Amino acid sequence: MGLGIPVALGIDQPMKAHPMNDYQAAVALRYGGGEFAHLIADAQWRQHLPECGDTLFAFLMLELSAEEGCASRHEALRRLRMAAVDLLSAVDAITQLPASDGLPVSGTTFTSQ
């Protein structure tokens, strides 16, 4: 079992500053139309992730962190491409469901392929 998001993001240590790396800052600048750009200049930005309300943004910040092994542009792009493939798979899975009003689909069984 992993350490959990707070430990992985360094927010278990509130006094320790972790500035964003270039890859994280680039995403923060553009993601959501710049909604999180203000975090770039905040050395304690990691502490704001649990309350930011956007788990995808938090995921991207974790995936692009040096603590998680993202130390090059090549690695950052590889990780983002893998996430994009997973997101597109999720879109395909939802697209294949019968149309509904958003409530759980009853009587549907999913199997791994």
C-alpha angles and dihedrals in degrees: 000000000000127000093255131245098284093055094040091051093047094242092125085075104055096179095054115091120217111183116206117262120231094267094051091045092051091053093044090052094054107023114107092001091301095309091145099036090108089068093065093080094043112095088197093051093126091067090061096055098084090055097038091093095224114100093180090058090047089050092052092050090052095045092050096047123115087226087065092049101263100141105144142043088245091055092045091053092045091054093046092049091051090050090048091053090051092048091050089050089054090049090051091049092052092043090057093055117099113264112269142157091263095270120124112288108240122214094020119128121196123204130188115249 
